[in-house]
Structure formats: C-alpha cells, structure tokens
Amino acid sequence: GDRERDLSWHRDSVHARLRYRVWKMSSATADTRAMGRKKSATAVAKDESASSGVGLLVFTTVVGVGAGVGLYFWNRLKRRKASPQSRRCSKGVAMTHEQLDVLEGYKSKCTMSKDQLNALVDDFLRRMNEGLRSEGQMLKQLPSYVERMPNGEEAGEFLAIDLGGTNVRVVKVVLEDRKVKEVVAHEDAIPKALMRGTTKGLFDFIAKQVKLFMARHSARPTASGTKVPIGFTFSYPMKQTGIKNGELICWTKGFDIKDTLGKDLVGLLEASMREQEVEGEVFAILNDTVGTLAASRFADQDTQLGVILGTGSNAAYIESKGNISKLSAGGSDGGRMIVNIEWGNFKSDHLPYLAEDREIDEGTPNRGSQHYEKMISGMYLGEMARRACLRASREANLFGGTQRRRLEKPWSFPTSLVSEIDGLGSGRLPQVKKALSKALDILEASVSDGCAHFVTEVCRLIGDRSATLAAAGVAAIYRYLTQSGQVALDQRFVVAVDGGLFEHYPRYKDRMDKTFGDLLGGQAKRVELVHSPDGSGIGSAVIAAAAATSR
C-alpha cells in the first residue's frame, strides 16, 4: 500500500506540472492571436505561422515529457525489483539477490572441474620431483632416515612424545606378538605463552610432562643402567641428517619461537630431560606423518602413505633411496626410506584461492608459506567461514548490524562449528540457528532462514574444498609411485590417516573417495583410506623400538 501511494503521488505530481505547462503555452498562443487582429493580413499570416510553431512545440514537449515520465517509472520499478526487499529462492529458502550473488561467487571459486584437478595433480608431481633432486624447493621432500620399516617383530615397552599443534602427548606403547598390546596416553594443552616464548621454556615443559607421565604409569627401564627408549614426534618442518638428528626449519600452526631455528631438537629435549632426571633416551625424531605411516605399517605391510588431517596437514611416503638425488649417498645400497613431503607448503595457480585465503595468510606468523595447509587443515576452516559470513554481512546484509559485530572478532568462529553446521545441512535450519546462536552469542530470532542457509552452504563449500584438495594430494602421490614402478597397479594402496579433521568432520572420507574417482577412474578402488587413531604416537614408539632393536 505504501509503495502504491508513493507511485500515485509521483504520478499525480508530474501530471499536475505537465497540465500547468500546457496551460501556459496555450495562454501565450491565445494572446498572440488577439494581437493579430490589429495587424495587417501579411502580419496575421506570419503570426499564424508562429502559432503553428508554438503548437508543434507544445506537442513535442508533451510527447517528450510523457516519454520521460514513463522511463522514470520503468527504471524505478526495475530498481525496486532489484532491491534487497525482493527475494529469490535457493533450495526453497528465501534469500535476497545480493546474498545469492555472494553465495554463487563462493560456489564458482571453490568448486573444481576435473581438468582443474588434473592440472593441480600435474603441478604437485612436478614439485615432488624437484624436491627429491635438490634443497630449497617448494615441496621439501625431507629424508627421515627411517630405513628399517617396522615389520611386526618389534617387542617391549616404549614411550612416544608427540608435540602437536595444540597439545603435548606422552604415550606408553607395549608391543608383543606382532600386536600393539597396550597403549596409555596423556596429553596437556600447550600454554599460549610458550608457543611464542623461549626454546628452553618449551622443552622444559615437555620434559616435565614426560616425568609426570612416567611416575603415573610406571614407565621405567627394563634393566639396570638402561633408559626407556623414546620416539619424539615433531610435527614441524625439520632438516634431518640422521634418525635422531633434526634441526628446525620453520615453525607452523601458530608457533613462533625464534631461537629454536637451526637448533638440534633432540639435544634440546635430552638436556631438559637430564635437568629433570628423566630416565629416558631419544632413539628417533620424526614427523607425525612418518609416525602415522609406521604405525599402520606395523600391522599392514601394504601401507605406503601416511597423512595428517587435523590442526595441520602433511603427508609422508616410502621412497626408493636411489630417487633421492640430494642424499649424500643417495641410492648406494638400493634401500628405501620414508620421505616427509611437507605438502603444506605446496602452492599452485590451479588452487581455488579466495580473497579470504589471502587475508588469513596475511595475519599468520608464517605469512607467504603453507598455502596448501591453510586451505585444508582444521586450524583455518573456522576462520575461513567467519570471514566469508562477515563479507556477506557487509555486502548483502546477512546479519543485522548488532549481530554482525559478533563476527568481527578474529578466530571467533571455531572449526567445530563449521563441522556441526555442515553435518546438519540445509534440511535442518532450526538446529543451524541454535548452533549459531549458542556459538556466536547472538539472538536466535535474528537469524533468518536465508541467513542460516547461507552459512550452511558456505560451511559445506569450505569442507568440500578441504577434502578435495587433500584427496588431490593423495592421488598425486599414488600416480607418482605407480608411474615410477614402486607400486604395482593391481596392488592395494593403503593410506593411513590420523587427525581430528578426518576423524570427526562429517563425510570427509566420502568426499575424498569421490575425488579419487574423478582423478583415478577405475584405479580409485585400489586406494584405501584407513583411520589410524593415535598413529603419530604409536608410530613414534614403533620406530624407536625398531631403532633400539637394531642398535
């Protein structure tokens, strides 16, 4: 009713002005004719000619003004149709044009075609080969010096220390009769201050956790004068020169302790352990992906690849030493070695970048690196969703002004919320609204169906992209190993996966399997994703066992 009255007022106003203009012109014409009676016939003729000109002017003016009025109202109606008040539907949910436009933009950028995926895999393969040949490459392809693969014959009691992205875990593993007989684990959160503090502060904290664990769980040397064999899982890029020698290359996942760079990590840990009188000896230092691979290999000899999909993301595989050209004695004994790819640092023009990826990267301590990890890992998915929703709020009024401010706090949208909402889907919008209200402390009534649907779709796209990219990396490694003849085409290709993202994110494995089908066709059935819970911890103990046995 208000819009009709508005239109009517404008229409009446324009018509009134038009009638006044025509009346003025008609009056001028009448005056001209009256004056003509006093003139000569020739003058009258001239006046009549002038009068005809005025009439033509009036007619032209009326037509022009009428056309202008029509165009004015036509454009006004078009603007009203395009305004946020008019709506379209997506899957039966009313949304504004602006909201749908933003959502479609995310869909087009996050969704990859088969051609794009294959181009990405080709790039990954090229970078793998470069990393094997020389140092300083995008994919570091770091030798782990783990050459004796676990074979199930290892036995005894061993410890593992796992320094992850947010926690330190200490694990006691008992191996017996080709089985993992017992696993006891305890973890403690790493204080935020230590993540950007000093090297000594961090390693003293780790040693303290080991001492407390050994006291609680009776982890002691089996013979007098010996120490408990320990495997140290270090989930950050390091350069190794031996199975128990590693130097930090760079921190990731929120750590930023400058004085650790280039230091001997095992030496640092053992110095702190001696100060606290811990009866343990580090037999191996390894990346968590190496540990995940080793843990699965202990039980299944077809395991070729270990992958971490949690707070961070990385992969390690078994490589022929002859292909590792940068090894000082590369390939001299024809053996095999586990290689830590450090795939998180992969970068390619074929990656489906968003503006939010660049914004997140700008705010991280390791700016300019680990692009692949930042698009896959659980640490960043929540922040990606927050920034996407904040952009939609600013450009398409997704949340109201008061509620929008809740989204302006960095890292306030946890990945657990992305996982929960993606699991609910657009079919359960009331539950999505409750989840948003609880997690972000906003009024549930202020979240419209369109808003809840938008957030749900964004969470799905972010989860899809993560799983797709992780699967593309696995597919690239499978292609490399089969093309180089290290794995037969008819052989099982077991991929051991550890990490909360793979374990808890809804349909993550299914999404990866779909991508394998797109990239590998019939060979996709050879790729088996196996969840390896606590693989990094158990694997570290298994490798320490293998190293202690071979001493």
FENJOZI-V601207 format. One line per field, one symbol per residue. ss: DSSP state (H for helix, E for strand, L for the rest). phi: phi as a letter, one per 20 degrees, with the letter a starting at -180 (. if undefined). burial: # if it has 16 or more other ideal C-beta (glycine too) atoms within 10 Angstrom, else .. Layout:
# FENJOZI-V601207
ss: ???
phi: ???
burial: ???
This chain:
# FENJOZI-V601207
ss: LHHHHHHHHHHHHHHHHHHHHHHHHHHHHHHHHHHHLLLLHHHHHHHHHHHHHHHHHHHHHHHHHHHHHHHHHHHHHHHHHHLLLLEEEELLEEEEHHHHHHHHHHHHHHLLLHHHHHHHHHHHHHHHHHHHHLLLLLLLLEELLLLLLLLLLLLEEEEEEEELLLEEEEEEEEEELLEEEEEEEEEEELLHHHHLLLHHHHHHHHHHHHHHHHHHLLLLLLLLLLLEEEEEEELLLEEEEELLEEEELLLLLLLLLHHHLLLEHHHHHHHHHHHLLLLEEEEEEELHHHHHHHHHHHHLLLEEEEEEELLLEEEEEEEEHHHLLLLLLLLLLLLEEEEELLHHHLLLLLLLLLHHHHHHHHLLLLLLLLHHHHHHLHHHHHHHHHHHHHHHHHHHLLLLHHHHHHHHLLLLLLHHHHHHHHHHLHHHHHHHHHHHHHHHLLLHHHLLHHHHHHHHHHHHHHHHHHHHHHHHHHHHHHHHHHHLLLLLLLLLEEEEEELHHHHHLLLHHHHHHHHHHHHHHHHHHHEEEEELLLHHHHHHHHHHHHHHHHL
phi: .ffffffffffffffffffffffffffffffffffffedfffffgffffffffffffffffgfffffffffgfffffffffefgfecddclndfbfgfffffffffffeeedffffffffffffffffffffebfmegeflefemedefgcnefbpdcdcdceefccdddcdcddblmcefbcccbccfeggfffcedffffffffffffffffffdlecgfcfndcffcddececgbeddafccbdfeaeclnfbdffegmeffffffffffffdleebceebdbfffffffffffgebfefdbdcdcbgdbabcbecfffeeffffcgmfdmecbfdeflfgefbbfefefdgfffffgfedfdgnclffffedfffdfffffgffffffffeclfdfgfffffeeegmedffffgffffffmffcfgfffffffffdlcfffeeffffffgfffffffffgfgfffffffffffffffffemecffeefcedeccpffffdffmfffffgffgffedlffgffedecfdflfffffffffffffffef
burial: .............#..............#......#..........#...#......#......#...#....................#..#.##.###.##.##...#.#....##.##.##..##..##....###########.##...#.##########..######.#....#....#.#..#...##.#.#..##########.##....#.......############.#..##.###.######.#..#..####.###.##....#.####################...###################.##...........#############.#####.##..##..#.#..#########################..#.##...##.##....###############..#..##.###.##.#....####################################...##.....#######.##..##.##.######.###..##.##.#..#.###############...
